[in-house]
Structures are given as structure tokens and as C-alpha cells.
Amino acid sequence: MSTTSTIELPASTLAHIQQFLDQLYLEQDASPHTLSAYGTDLKHFARYLQHKQQHLLLVNANEINGYLAERVDKGFNPRSTSRLLSSLRRFYRYWHQQGAISVNPVEHLLNPKIGSSLPKTLSEADVDALLSAPDLTDTIQFRDKAMLELLYATGLRVTELVSLTMQQLYINQGVVRVLGKGRKERLVPMGEEAQHWLTRYLREVRPMLLGTAQDVVFPSNRQQTMTRQTFWHRIKFYAKVAGIQATLSPHTVRHAFATHLLNHGADLRVVQLLLGHSDLSTTQIYTHVAQARLKQLHQQHHPRG
């Protein structure tokens, strides 16, 4: 499908995609990340159709199935294909409701089967090594230390972390007010360790980093709001310093937060609330990680393991 990546799309096609994305933003408060992902999926599909001299609003289920089959043949990840199908479902449902198409071509298509792969996580020793990696004599690394401590203590999504504002911190109460997906608010306790490092950071380091992003808790070294990609690179740097072999990302630390809570006896519904999951089934994947860890410990330490 790479041969279609350079195909220029008609203005009418781009307008249909943009109107759909505008509706997602205005009426359903979709996040910038979701809008970007849906826009990319739809443009890829539109270029595929353009290559076959077909229009985005004039396709049928067989043509969509052909596109999905081609993705399978090319070895695309089933999860990305499932997301693509979700993009198409919402796109064609919208235009069907608008009366632009008489039949929704995606209505009866089934999602591709996706294996319930376990999230990658870190051991508690790995987390300790990661949190100890920043050099506290360096201003930027001190900022990163506070970010890592808060990330592990609260399990925030990376977007929630980098966009955190001073109004969302309740340092004396040890709580963070988080604005999550769908603009749903939740209160997350940060714990004494993160509270300590955040207090030191705000007093000793943040004043030296302030610029245009006056309200952001963790400004970048360019005195602006930090991007998700920047923090991802920072974590990879500290993983290397700490000698952690596993592939690391901010989401890995979020997984570790949830898994370690469950390993220490936390209730699943409490973890669901802390993570900001709307559906308990999303959180249940972590119970498999915790159970796998408990089984490993049993085998290592039980006399008949």
C-alpha cells in the first residue's frame, strides 16, 4: 500500500474527511490524538480507493473487505486494522446519518480477531533504577525526576502528564486533578515520595524553566509545553542510563503503576478509577500480568513450586 502514499486526494474527499473530524471534535470532544489517528486512517483508505478510481462515499462492503484483506496480506498489526475499522465505522455512520449515502457499507463488517496480548511491564527493581537515573545536579534532569516520580505514583497518561497545569495540583492534600479522555475528571493521590520530589521541583527548579508556558507544571527546555514525543525520548534515555533492557515508554510506566498496585493487593475497581478507564474490562488485562507475576514468585520460592 506504500505505492498509494503519494497519491493526491481530491478536494471533495479531503472536505468530507475534514467535516467528519470537525464533528468529532465539536460534538464528541475527541482528543487531538484520536483526530490525528482517524484522519490518517481515512486518508490512507481514500488513497487506496483513488488508486482504484473509486470514491470514498461510493464504496461497498466488498471493497472495504478487499482493503482489509490486503492489509492482512502485507502483515499489518491486527490492532491497527481494528482501529482503522473503527475509523471507517464512525465515518460512514456519520455520512449515513447526514443522508449523503443510502447504505452504510461498514454496518455488518466484523472486527478482526485480536489476541489479548499482555501489556509489557517493569519489575519494581527496574522502576527503582529508572527513578534513580536522573542527575539531580542538572536542571532538566531534576524536572524529569519529578515527572517520573509523579508518573509512577499516579499512572497518568503521557498527555495528561505533559499538559498538567498548576491549577490541577493540590500539593498539601497530595492529590492531582486529572482531565482525562472525554474530558472526564478524576482525582488521583500522588503519595508521599512523589509529593516530596514535586515540592522540591516546584520550589528549586521550575522557576528557572518558565517562559511562555507559565501555567504548565513541566515546561520544556525551550520554555514551552512539552510534547509527548519529547518525554518519550527522555524516558528512553533514562532507561539506557539505568541499564534497563526492556523497550520503555511512558505507557510502560503506567502499566507498572497498575500492575504493582494489584500485586500489592489493590482492588481492581480502585485501579480502574485511578487509571481513568471507563470500562472495567480495560483494566482487567492487568490482573493477568499480576497473576503471571504471582505464579512466577510461587515457582521460585515455594518448596513445591
Backbone torsions as a table, in degrees:
resi	resn	phi	psi	omega
1	MET	NA	-6.6	-179.8
2	SER	-64.4	-25.4	-179.3
3	THR	-66.5	-19.4	-179.0
4	THR	-91.5	-5.3	-171.6
5	SER	-66.1	-22.5	-178.3
6	THR	-96.7	-0.7	-178.7
7	ILE	-67.7	130.3	179.5
8	GLU	-83.3	130.5	-177.4
9	LEU	-87.8	146.0	176.9
10	PRO	-63.4	151.9	179.8
11	ALA	-59.3	-35.2	-179.3
12	SER	-65.5	-39.1	178.3
13	THR	-64.9	-46.5	178.4
14	LEU	-61.2	-36.6	179.4
15	ALA	-66.7	-40.0	177.8
16	HIS	-63.9	-41.8	178.8
17	ILE	-65.3	-44.9	-177.1
18	GLN	-66.3	-38.7	178.8
19	GLN	-63.2	-40.5	177.2
20	PHE	-62.3	-45.3	-179.3
21	LEU	-65.6	-38.1	177.5
22	ASP	-61.6	-40.4	178.5
23	GLN	-64.4	-40.6	177.3
24	LEU	-60.4	-41.0	-177.9
25	TYR	-71.4	-46.7	-173.5
26	LEU	-75.9	-39.9	-173.1
27	GLU	-99.5	-25.8	-176.8
28	GLN	-119.0	3.1	174.8
29	ASP	53.7	42.5	179.4
30	ALA	-65.6	147.0	-178.7
31	SER	-74.1	158.4	175.9
32	PRO	-56.4	-36.1	179.4
33	HIS	-63.9	-44.0	178.9
34	THR	-64.5	-43.9	-180.0
35	LEU	-62.0	-41.5	179.1
36	SER	-64.3	-43.7	-178.9
37	ALA	-64.8	-44.6	179.8
38	TYR	-65.1	-41.9	179.0
39	GLY	-61.4	-42.1	178.4
40	THR	-63.4	-46.0	179.7
41	ASP	-58.4	-47.3	-175.3
42	LEU	-68.1	-36.9	179.5
43	LYS	-69.8	-37.9	176.1
44	HIS	-61.3	-45.2	-179.7
45	PHE	-65.5	-41.3	-179.9
46	ALA	-63.4	-37.1	178.1
47	ARG	-68.6	-37.4	175.7
48	TYR	-59.3	-44.9	179.7
49	LEU	-68.5	-39.5	179.8
50	GLN	-61.0	-38.5	178.0
51	HIS	-61.2	-31.5	179.4
52	LYS	-96.3	10.0	178.6
53	GLN	59.4	43.1	176.5
54	GLN	-122.0	154.6	-177.7
55	HIS	-102.3	147.7	-175.4
56	LEU	-57.2	-35.1	-176.9
57	LEU	-95.6	7.3	-176.9
58	LEU	-121.7	23.5	-177.5
59	VAL	-94.1	163.3	174.8
60	ASN	-120.3	177.7	-175.6
61	ALA	-61.6	-36.7	-179.6
62	ASN	-62.6	-39.7	-179.8
63	GLU	-68.8	-36.6	177.0
64	ILE	-68.5	-41.5	176.6
65	ASN	-60.4	-36.3	177.5
66	GLY	-62.6	-40.0	178.5
67	TYR	-66.1	-43.4	179.1
68	LEU	-63.7	-40.4	179.4
69	ALA	-63.9	-38.9	178.9
70	GLU	-64.1	-37.6	177.5
71	ARG	-63.5	-42.0	178.4
72	VAL	-61.7	-45.0	-179.9
73	ASP	-61.0	-33.0	-178.4
74	LYS	-86.8	1.3	174.8
75	GLY	79.9	24.4	177.3
76	PHE	-65.0	148.3	178.3
77	ASN	-61.9	130.7	179.5
78	PRO	-56.4	-31.2	-179.8
79	ARG	-68.0	-39.3	179.0
80	SER	-68.6	-34.0	177.3
81	THR	-68.9	-37.0	177.0
82	SER	-64.2	-40.4	177.3
83	ARG	-65.7	-40.3	176.8
84	LEU	-57.5	-46.0	-179.2
85	LEU	-63.8	-35.3	175.8
86	SER	-63.6	-40.6	177.3
87	SER	-61.2	-46.0	-179.0
88	LEU	-65.7	-39.8	179.3
89	ARG	-57.6	-49.4	-176.6
90	ARG	-69.1	-37.8	-179.4
91	PHE	-63.6	-50.6	-176.6
92	TYR	-74.8	-28.5	174.3
93	ARG	-63.7	-42.1	179.6
94	TYR	-61.5	-48.9	-176.3
95	TRP	-73.0	-24.3	173.3
96	HIS	-69.5	-41.9	178.1
97	GLN	-66.1	-30.9	178.5
98	GLN	-77.3	-10.6	-180.0
99	GLY	83.3	9.8	-179.2
100	ALA	-76.7	-25.2	176.3
101	ILE	-129.9	145.2	-176.6
102	SER	-85.5	-26.4	-178.8
103	VAL	-129.3	133.1	175.2
104	ASN	-82.0	110.3	-173.5
105	PRO	-72.1	-11.4	-176.3
106	VAL	-103.5	-5.5	-168.9
107	GLU	-54.9	-38.9	-174.1
108	HIS	-108.4	10.3	178.1
109	LEU	-76.9	144.3	179.5
110	LEU	-95.2	148.0	175.1
111	ASN	-69.6	145.6	174.7
112	PRO	-64.9	146.1	179.3
113	LYS	-70.4	133.2	-179.3
114	ILE	-122.6	127.8	176.6
115	GLY	-66.2	144.6	-178.8
116	SER	-83.5	71.0	-178.3
117	SER	-67.7	141.7	-178.8
118	LEU	-77.9	141.7	177.0
119	PRO	-66.3	142.9	176.5
120	LYS	-71.2	140.2	-179.0
121	THR	-137.0	174.8	-179.2
122	LEU	-115.8	150.1	172.2
123	SER	-73.4	163.7	178.0
124	GLU	-65.0	-32.0	176.4
125	ALA	-65.7	-40.2	177.2
126	ASP	-62.0	-42.4	179.7
127	VAL	-63.3	-43.4	178.1
128	ASP	-58.5	-42.9	179.8
129	ALA	-64.9	-40.5	-179.9
130	LEU	-64.4	-45.0	-177.7
131	LEU	-68.8	-22.7	179.8
132	SER	-90.5	-5.6	-173.1
133	ALA	-70.7	-38.5	-177.1
134	PRO	-62.4	143.9	176.9
135	ASP	-87.5	112.0	-172.0
136	LEU	-75.6	-5.4	174.5
137	THR	-83.4	-8.8	179.8
138	ASP	-103.0	130.0	-175.5
139	THR	-58.4	-48.6	-177.7
140	ILE	-64.9	-41.0	-178.9
141	GLN	-70.4	-29.0	174.4
142	PHE	-66.4	-42.2	175.2
143	ARG	-57.3	-45.2	-178.8
144	ASP	-63.9	-36.3	176.8
145	LYS	-58.5	-46.6	179.3
146	ALA	-63.7	-38.7	179.7
147	MET	-65.4	-44.6	-179.3
148	LEU	-64.8	-42.2	178.8
149	GLU	-62.0	-43.1	-179.6
150	LEU	-69.1	-38.4	179.6
151	LEU	-62.1	-46.7	-178.9
152	TYR	-71.1	-31.8	-178.3
153	ALA	-75.2	-25.9	-172.6
154	THR	-118.3	-19.5	-177.8
155	GLY	69.1	27.3	-179.5
156	LEU	-63.2	149.7	167.4
157	ARG	-68.6	152.7	-175.5
158	VAL	-61.0	-37.7	178.2
159	THR	-63.4	-39.4	178.6
160	GLU	-64.6	-36.6	-177.9
161	LEU	-70.7	-51.5	-174.4
162	VAL	-71.1	-22.9	-179.1
163	SER	-97.1	6.0	-177.5
164	LEU	-60.5	134.3	179.1
165	THR	-111.6	163.6	-178.0
166	MET	-61.3	-31.0	-179.8
167	GLN	-67.2	-17.0	-178.3
168	GLN	-90.6	-6.9	-179.4
169	LEU	-96.6	133.3	172.7
170	TYR	-124.6	79.0	-171.4
171	ILE	-60.3	-47.5	-177.1
172	ASN	-61.3	-33.7	178.9
173	GLN	-87.1	-10.3	179.8
174	GLY	68.5	38.3	-174.6
175	VAL	-134.3	146.5	173.2
176	VAL	-116.6	132.5	175.1
177	ARG	-95.3	114.6	-171.6
178	VAL	-107.6	135.4	174.1
179	LEU	-103.0	103.3	-172.4
180	GLY	-96.6	-156.5	-179.4
181	LYS	-61.7	141.7	-177.9
182	GLY	68.2	16.8	-179.6
183	ARG	58.2	32.3	176.4
184	LYS	-86.4	131.6	-179.5
185	GLU	-89.8	146.2	171.8
186	ARG	-147.6	150.9	176.1
187	LEU	-102.7	128.4	-177.3
188	VAL	-124.8	124.4	175.6
189	PRO	-69.8	145.8	-175.9
190	MET	-104.0	-14.3	179.9
191	GLY	80.7	159.2	-172.9
192	GLU	-67.4	-38.9	-176.9
193	GLU	-64.1	-50.0	178.5
194	ALA	-64.2	-36.9	178.7
195	GLN	-61.0	-41.8	179.9
196	HIS	-62.7	-50.0	-176.5
197	TRP	-70.3	-34.5	178.4
198	LEU	-67.4	-40.1	178.5
199	THR	-62.7	-44.7	178.0
200	ARG	-63.4	-43.1	180.0
201	TYR	-61.0	-47.4	-177.7
202	LEU	-63.2	-33.9	-177.6
203	ARG	-83.0	-41.1	-169.7
204	GLU	-100.2	-29.0	-168.0
205	VAL	-116.6	-45.9	-173.8
206	ARG	-55.2	-40.0	179.4
207	PRO	-57.4	-25.8	179.9
208	MET	-82.3	-13.1	-176.3
209	LEU	-103.0	-8.7	-171.6
210	LEU	-69.3	143.5	175.8
211	GLY	-152.1	-121.2	179.8
212	THR	-70.2	-26.9	-177.9
213	ALA	-89.7	61.6	-173.0
214	GLN	-60.3	-31.7	-172.7
215	ASP	-94.7	-13.3	-176.9
216	VAL	-77.0	135.9	-177.2
217	VAL	-66.6	-42.8	-175.3
218	PHE	-119.6	79.1	179.0
219	PRO	-68.4	156.2	178.6
220	SER	-76.7	174.2	178.2
221	ASN	-70.4	-8.6	173.7
222	ARG	-97.5	12.2	177.7
223	GLN	62.3	38.5	177.2
224	GLN	-131.4	176.5	174.4
225	THR	-66.4	129.6	-178.6
226	MET	-71.1	143.7	175.9
227	THR	-85.2	159.4	176.2
228	ARG	-60.9	-39.1	-177.5
229	GLN	-64.9	-37.4	178.9
230	THR	-61.6	-46.7	-178.5
231	PHE	-67.5	-32.9	176.0
232	TRP	-60.8	-43.6	178.1
233	HIS	-66.0	-36.3	178.1
234	ARG	-63.2	-41.9	179.8
235	ILE	-65.3	-41.3	178.0
236	LYS	-61.4	-37.6	177.9
237	PHE	-62.4	-46.5	-177.6
238	TYR	-71.4	-30.1	175.1
239	ALA	-62.5	-40.0	178.5
240	LYS	-66.6	-43.0	177.9
241	VAL	-60.9	-40.6	-177.1
242	ALA	-79.6	-7.7	179.8
243	GLY	74.4	26.5	179.3
244	ILE	-84.6	123.2	-174.5
245	GLN	-81.5	-30.0	-176.7
246	ALA	-65.0	147.5	174.0
247	THR	-65.9	128.4	-170.8
248	LEU	-120.3	145.1	175.0
249	SER	-149.9	167.7	175.3
250	PRO	-55.8	-34.4	-179.1
251	HIS	-67.4	-30.1	177.6
252	THR	-63.0	-39.0	178.9
253	VAL	-68.5	-36.6	174.9
254	ARG	-62.0	-42.0	175.8
255	HIS	-60.9	-43.0	-179.1
256	ALA	-62.1	-41.7	177.3
257	PHE	-54.1	-50.0	-177.2
258	ALA	-68.1	-44.8	-176.6
259	THR	-65.2	-43.4	-178.2
260	HIS	-67.9	-33.9	174.6
261	LEU	-61.0	-46.7	-179.5
262	LEU	-66.5	-38.5	177.7
263	ASN	-60.0	-30.2	-178.8
264	HIS	-97.7	15.5	169.1
265	GLY	96.9	11.1	179.8
266	ALA	-68.1	148.1	177.9
267	ASP	-73.9	141.2	-176.3
268	LEU	-59.9	-39.0	-178.1
269	ARG	-70.0	-30.1	175.2
270	VAL	-66.1	-44.3	178.3
271	VAL	-62.6	-38.6	177.4
272	GLN	-57.8	-45.9	-179.4
273	LEU	-65.3	-41.8	-178.6
274	LEU	-65.5	-38.3	-179.5
275	LEU	-77.4	-20.2	-177.8
276	GLY	80.5	26.7	176.8
277	HIS	-79.6	130.4	178.2
278	SER	-77.9	-24.6	-176.2
279	ASP	-119.7	128.1	-179.2
280	LEU	-60.8	-30.9	-178.4
281	SER	-62.0	-28.4	177.4
282	THR	-66.2	-36.1	-178.8
283	THR	-77.8	-27.6	-173.1
284	GLN	-62.7	-21.3	178.0
285	ILE	-57.5	-30.8	-177.4
286	TYR	-71.6	-24.1	178.2
287	THR	-65.4	-31.7	178.2
288	HIS	-67.6	-38.2	177.3
289	VAL	-64.8	-45.3	-179.0
290	ALA	-63.7	-43.1	179.7
291	GLN	-64.2	-37.8	178.6
292	ALA	-63.4	-39.9	178.2
293	ARG	-66.3	-42.9	179.4
294	LEU	-63.5	-39.4	177.5
295	LYS	-63.0	-41.0	178.9
296	GLN	-63.1	-44.5	179.0
297	LEU	-62.6	-39.5	179.2
298	HIS	-62.3	-44.2	-179.4
299	GLN	-65.7	-33.8	-178.1
300	GLN	-75.7	-38.1	-167.4
301	HIS	-113.2	-17.1	179.7
302	HIS	-80.3	136.5	-177.5
303	PRO	-59.9	-24.6	177.4
304	ARG	-116.1	27.6	-178.6
305	GLY	-71.9	NA	NA
